[in-house]
């Protein structure tokens, strides 16, 4: 197999050749067809998330074909096309798993962080944590949906839990937001996109996708928002988002890491505004979202890179050089 390997946080990925991995009990080997480049990959590579495995192959937005099945692996057969998302395994025993909140498991495993991921042409995954990919989605189209799409979906459901949402704000209009915007608009919501100041390309994409308004994060939306979802990992945006939502509104933090939240006056939180976060995903989230996104016609705007240019893809993501999502393509695919 060919893989892009991280030897230590802060280092560049290095292309390595390894023997083909063999699936263990309950596992399958995937022939990787496409792997999305996610901001969480940056947190892993840069060391924002503690290094738990060295060396490590990043990547957790993986679309692949099952090419080998390990003993006791159920539900999949050779030739099936599946997705391997961020959540790779849970214990099934802790109170969160027992209560149906496996996204909060006390002893989880994650593809591309605690297990080798999809920046490779082959990958081992737990069969029961793979997700079915709707046939209407191509490999490259499906890859960003497996994290950017999923975490946006979970954040959106949090935003809609308590009150109807007619006006939805999205802060940070990258991979996750441009996918969620399509679903929210399909569901009848008006979407207001907040980009980096002067990000004309991001604002143009938002308007092209049907958003009602697009502007910089330093601007004010033309209406009071019922809810806002933050994808930009910038704590300074929290007070701005709270100020933008109406009484009873909610601000949902969709990132896995964020810079410190500055102090703000209690008046911004008063009148039953809520500030909540989302963490990881459940397998049911994945099944619900992929089917729903396919029905809604959700499609990512994608920039593709050959697997060997994974470092360039991460650099481009870091500096906002592309709109939408980046996807790595292994050789020969």
N, C-alpha and C positions, 0 to 999 in steps of 0.2 A: 504494500500500500504506500501511497504518497500522502504526506501530511505536512501541514505548517505547524511547527512546534514552538512553544514558548518555554524557554529554560528558566526564566526568572522574571518577576514583575519589572516592567520598564525596559525590557530587552526587545529587540526586533524578533519577529517570528523567523524561523529558519526552516527551509524545506528539507524534509528527511524521508528516507525510504525505510520501511519496516516490513517484517513478514506479515502476510495477511492474518488479521486477528480471527480467532475462533470463538464463536458464541458459546457461553457457558449455559448452565441451567436457567431456563426462562428467558433467554436472550435470543436475538437475531442479529445477523450481520447485514448491514445495508450497503448497497452500492449507491453512494451519494450522487444525486443528480443536481442538486443546487443547495446552497447554504447561505442564508441571509447574514448580513453584517449588522449587528445590533449594538446599540450604545452600551448595553451590559457587557459586550465583548471588550469595549474600551475600559470599563471598570475593572475587568479581569486582567487585561494586559497591562494597564497602568498601575495596578496594585490597590485600587480603591476598595476592591473586595480582597480579603486576605487570601494569600496563596495557600491552597490546600493540597495541591498536587504538582509535582515537578518531575519531569517536564509535563507539559499540558498541551493538548490540542483544543483550541477554543471552538466555539460555534454551537448554537442551539436553535437555529431556525432551519432544520434539516429536512429536505425532501429526498427520499431514497427508495430503492427497490430492494425488497427482501431477496438476498441471494444465498443465505444459509440460515438454518433454524437449529437452535440448540435443544437439548433434551428438556422436556417439560414446558417448552414454550407453546402456548396455546393461542388460537385465534388468528394466527398468521401463517401464510404458506409462501413458498418461493414464488416470486413474481409479483407479489402484492406491492402496491405503492403506498407508502405511509409517511407521516411526519414525525420527527423526533424533536419535541419542544424542550424548553428550559427544565421543567420538572422531569427528572429521570427515574425517581424511585421514592417511595415513602415507607415508613415502618409499619403502618397499619395497626399499631398498638397504642400509641399515645392518645391522650384525650381528644386532640384535634382530629386525628384520623378517625377515631370512633364517632366523633360528632359530625362527620362529613366535611371537615375543613382541612383536607389533606394539604392544601396550599400552606398551612401553618405548621406542618409536621415538625416535631422536635428533632427528628433524625432523618432528614431528607438527603437525596443526592440530586445533583444537577448536571445536565449535559453541558460540556464546555467549561465546567468549573471544578466539580469534584470528580467527574468522569470525562474522558476524552470525548470531544465533540466532533462537529462536522466540517471543520476546515481540513478536509481530507477527501480521498476518493472512496474510502470505506470507513464504516463506523459500527461499533457494537451498541445496541440499545435493548432495554427491557421490552419484550414483546407487549406486555400489558400496559405500557406507558406510551406506546406509539399511537398516533391518531390517524384515522382514515382521511384521505384527501379526496374531496369531491372531483369527479371526472372532468367537470367544466373548467377546472383550474389547471393551468400548465405548471411545470416544475418551478420555473422562475417566478411565476405569479404567486404560487402557494407559499414559497419560503418565507417572505416577510410576515405573512399572516400568523406564523407559528410562534411569534413572540410579540412583535409590534402590534399585530392585529389582536392577539389574545389579551394582552395586558390592557389595551385600549378598551376592549369589550368588557373586561371585568371592572375597569374604572367607570365605564359608562353605566353599567348596571348599578354600581354604588351610587352614582350621581342621580339615578332615577328611582331610588328605593322609596323615598318618602313623599315626594310631591311631583306633580307633572312637570316635565321639563320641556318648555317651548323654545327657550333661547339658551343655547349651550356655547360656552366659551372654551376654546382650546389654546393653551399656552405652550408654545414650542411646536411649530408646524413641520415636523419631520416625518419619519416612517410611521409611527403610531398614530399621530394626529391625522395624517392624510388618509389613512385607512378608516379610522373612526368617523371622520367627517362624512365619508360616503355612506356608512351605515346609518348614522344619525339623520342625514338628509332623507334617505330612503324611508326612515321611520317617521318622517314628518316634522322634524325639528329644524329650527333655523340655527346655523352654526356661524360663530364669529371667531376668526382665526387671528391669533396674536403671534407674530414672528419676532425674530431679532429685529431691532430697529433698522430700517433701510434695507431689509431683505426683500427686494423687489421680486426675485424669482419665487420665493416661498409664497408671497402674497398673491402673485399671479397664479400659481398652482392652486391655491385655496379658492380663488374666485372661479377658476376654470372648472373645479370640481363641484361648484354650486354653493359655496359658502355665501352667506348674506353680506358679509363684511370681512375685510382683512386689513390689518394694520400692525404697527410695531407694538411691542409689549409696553412701551411708554405712552401709548395712546389710550383713549377711552372709547369703548364700544358705544354705538348709538342708542342702545337700550340697556336696561338693567338685566343682568343674566340670572336665569334660574339656577344654573350650575356652571361650574368651571372645572376642567380637568387640566392638570399641569403635567406636561411631559418633559419640559426643559428642567434640568436638574439644578435650578437656580433658586435658592431660598428667598432671595429678595423679591421674587414674584408672588410669594404668598400674601403679603399685605395688599398688593395691588389686586390680586384675584378676589380676596375677601371684600375689598372695597367695591369691586365690580358686580358682586352678586347681591341680589335683593334680600329683603328680610326672609328668613327661613331657607335661604339658599345654601348650597354645599360646594366646597372646594375639595376636589379629590386629587391627591398626589399619586401619580402613576409611575414614578421612577423608583429604581432600587437604591439609588444613592442621590443625595442632594446636598448642596452647600448649606451652611447654617442658616436658619431662619432668623432674621433680625427681630428685635423687639418691636411691638406695634401696640397701639392703643386698644384697650378692651372694646371700645366702641365698634371696631371693625368686626369683632366676633359676636357682639351682643345681638339681640333680636333673633335668636335661635339660628344664626348661621352656624354651619358645621365645617370642621376641617378634619378630613380622614385620609388614610392611606390605603393602598392595595398592596398585596404581597403575593408574588408568584402566581399560580393558577391551579385549578383542579382539572383532572381529565374531563370532567363533565363540561367545564368551561370550554375546553377545546372542541368537544363534539358539538356543543350547542353553537359555538361561534362559527366554525367552518361551514356548517350547513346553512346557517343564517346569512353569512357573508356571500356564499355562493348564490343564494336566492336573491340577495340584494344587488348582485352585480358588482361587488367590491373588487377592485383591481388596483394593484400598486403601480405607482410610477417608479421604474427600476433603472438603475445603472448597473451593468454587469461588469465583472472583472474575472480574468482567469485566476484559478486558485493560487498560482505562483505570485500574484500581485496582491495578496491579502494585506500586506503592510501598507500598500498604497491606498487600498480601500479604507483601512482604518484611519489613515492620515486624512483622507478626504472627508470621512465622517466627522472627525474631530474638528475640522475647520469649516464644516458646512459647505463643502465644495459641490455637493449634488443635492437635488431636491428629491423627496420621496425616500426610497430605500436602495441600499447597495446589496448585490447578490454575487457570491463567488460560484464559479463554474469549474468543476474538476476537469482535468484533461480527458479528452475523448468523449465528452458528454454532448 
